[in-house]
């Protein structure tokens, strides 16, 4: 392995480590409560070393969000491999709930600890949320078609209702420190919506 290749590999490993630690750090302290100095200390590196890999806290946070969204997106995409529309939707709901339960601190940070002045980050979150809705909406369309609903229904609104319902449930479970039971929630959500 050449010296240049080794340096690049070390840089990739360092960046990956930064993102892994930052993901935990942001989950714990929120975006506003985390500083580059504190993150550098947690990583046992200098602040300059951190800036060598990332332009700033916003770039690190966006990278953390992108990584988390990629995991959610993969889960939602795999969930759509079922045979029937109803099974697809049940799998999508379960996948969404499992991801959000696993990433509860990070998602709470997104909902509760950002302020309107963080416009670039909020815009990024809105875009990721739009992409997530775009993954779910075709399944909603398929279910609505299979249910032969006679009245015109806006599937985007249905998608927003579904994700809003799940987000609200997860927030309530978090507040009351209840364990999330995805299978039970899936049955309840399906009964409530269809």
C-alpha positions in Angstrom: 0.0 0.0 0.0 1.4 3.4 -1.0 1.8 6.2 1.5 -0.9 8.2 -0.2 -3.3 5.3 -0.1 -2.6 4.7 3.6 -3.2 8.4 4.3 -6.5 8.4 2.5 -7.6 5.2 4.3 -6.7 6.8 7.6 -8.7 9.9 6.7 -11.7 7.8 5.8 -11.5 5.9 9.1 -11.1 9.1 11.0 -14.1 10.7 9.3 -16.2 7.6 10.0 -15.2 7.6 13.6 -16.1 11.3 13.9 -19.5 10.7 12.5 -20.2 7.7 14.8 -19.2 9.7 17.9 -21.0 12.8 16.6 -24.2 10.8 16.1 -24.1 9.8 19.8 -23.0 13.2 20.9 -25.8 15.1 19.0 -28.3 12.5 20.3 -27.2 13.3 23.9 -26.8 17.1 23.7 -28.8 18.2 20.7 -27.4 20.3 17.9 -27.4 23.5 19.9 -25.9 21.9 23.0 -23.0 20.4 21.1 -19.9 22.4 20.4 -16.9 21.6 18.2 -14.7 21.9 21.2 -16.7 19.4 23.2 -16.9 17.0 20.2 -13.1 17.3 19.7 -12.6 16.5 23.4 -14.9 13.5 23.2 -13.0 12.3 20.2 -9.7 12.9 21.9 -8.5 15.1 19.1 -7.8 18.8 18.6 -10.4 21.2 17.3 -8.1 21.8 14.3 -8.1 18.1 13.6 -11.9 18.1 13.6 -11.9 21.1 11.2 -9.5 19.2 9.0 -12.2 16.7 8.2 -15.3 18.9 8.3 -16.0 22.6 7.7 -18.0 22.9 10.9 -20.7 21.6 13.2 -23.4 22.1 10.6 -21.6 19.9 8.1 -21.0 17.2 10.7 -24.7 17.3 11.7 -25.9 17.1 8.1 -23.6 14.1 7.6 -25.1 12.4 10.7 -28.6 13.1 9.4 -27.8 11.8 5.9 -26.4 8.6 7.4 -29.4 8.1 9.6 -31.7 8.8 6.6 -29.9 6.3 4.5 -30.5 3.7 7.1 -34.2 4.6 7.3 -34.5 4.7 3.5 -33.0 1.3 3.1 -35.4 -0.1 5.7 -38.4 1.4 4.0 -37.3 0.2 0.6 -36.8 -3.3 1.9 -40.2 -3.2 3.6 -41.8 -2.7 0.2 -40.8 -6.1 -1.0 -43.9 -7.8 0.4 -46.5 -9.4 -1.9 -49.7 -7.5 -1.0 -50.2 -3.8 -0.6 -51.4 -4.3 3.0 -48.3 -6.3 3.9 -46.1 -3.6 2.3 -47.7 -0.9 4.4 -47.5 -3.0 7.6 -43.8 -3.6 6.9 -43.2 0.1 6.1 -44.9 1.1 9.4 -42.9 -1.5 11.4 -39.6 -0.4 9.7 -40.4 3.3 10.5 -41.2 2.5 14.1 -38.2 0.3 14.6 -35.9 3.0 13.2 -37.4 5.8 15.2 -37.4 3.7 18.4 -33.7 2.9 17.8 -32.8 6.5 17.0 -35.2 8.1 19.6 -32.6 10.5 20.9 -31.6 11.7 17.5 -35.1 12.1 16.3 -36.1 13.9 19.5 -33.3 16.3 18.9 -34.6 17.0 15.4 -38.1 17.7 16.7 -37.5 19.4 20.0 -34.1 21.1 20.1 -33.7 23.0 16.9 -34.7 26.6 16.5 -35.9 28.5 13.5 -32.6 30.3 13.2 -31.0 27.1 12.0 -32.5 27.6 8.6 -29.9 25.6 6.6 -30.3 22.6 8.8 -34.0 22.9 9.0 -34.1 23.1 5.2 -32.0 19.9 5.1 -34.3 18.2 7.5 -37.3 19.2 5.5 -35.7 17.8 2.4 -34.9 14.5 4.0 -38.4 14.3 5.4 -39.8 15.0 1.9 -37.7 12.1 0.5 -39.0 9.8 3.3 -42.6 10.7 2.5 -41.8 10.1 -1.2 -40.8 6.5 -0.2 -44.0 5.9 1.8 -46.6 7.5 -0.5 -46.5 4.9 -3.3 -47.3 2.3 -0.7 -50.3 4.4 0.5 -51.4 4.8 -3.1 -51.3 1.1 -3.6 -53.2 0.4 -0.4 -55.9 3.0 -1.3 -56.3 1.4 -4.7 -56.5 -2.1 -3.3 -59.2 -0.9 -0.8 -61.2 0.5 -3.6 -62.1 3.7 -1.7 -64.8 5.4 -3.8 -64.3 9.0 -2.4 -61.3 11.0 -3.7 -58.5 10.8 -1.2 -55.3 12.8 -1.3 -52.6 10.1 -0.7 -50.0 12.8 0.4 -52.3 13.8 3.2 -52.8 10.2 4.1 -49.0 9.8 4.2 -48.7 12.8 6.4 -51.4 11.5 8.7 -49.7 8.1 9.0 -46.2 9.5 9.8 -47.7 12.1 12.1 -49.6 9.4 13.9 -46.5 7.3 14.3 -44.4 10.3 15.4 -47.0 11.3 18.0 -47.2 7.7 19.3 -43.4 7.5 19.6 -43.3 10.8 21.4 -45.9 9.7 23.9 -44.1 6.4 24.4 -40.9 8.3 25.0 -42.5 10.7 27.5 -44.1 7.8 29.5 -41.0 5.7 29.0 -42.9 2.8 27.5 -41.4 0.2 25.3 -42.4 0.4 21.7 -44.1 -2.7 20.5 -44.1 -2.3 16.7 -46.4 -5.3 15.9 -49.1 -4.0 18.3 -48.8 -0.5 16.9 -48.9 -1.7 13.3 -52.3 -3.5 14.0 -53.7 -0.4 15.7 -52.6 2.0 13.0 -53.9 -0.2 10.2 -57.2 -0.5 12.0 -57.4 3.2 12.6 -56.5 4.2 9.0 -58.3 1.5 7.0 
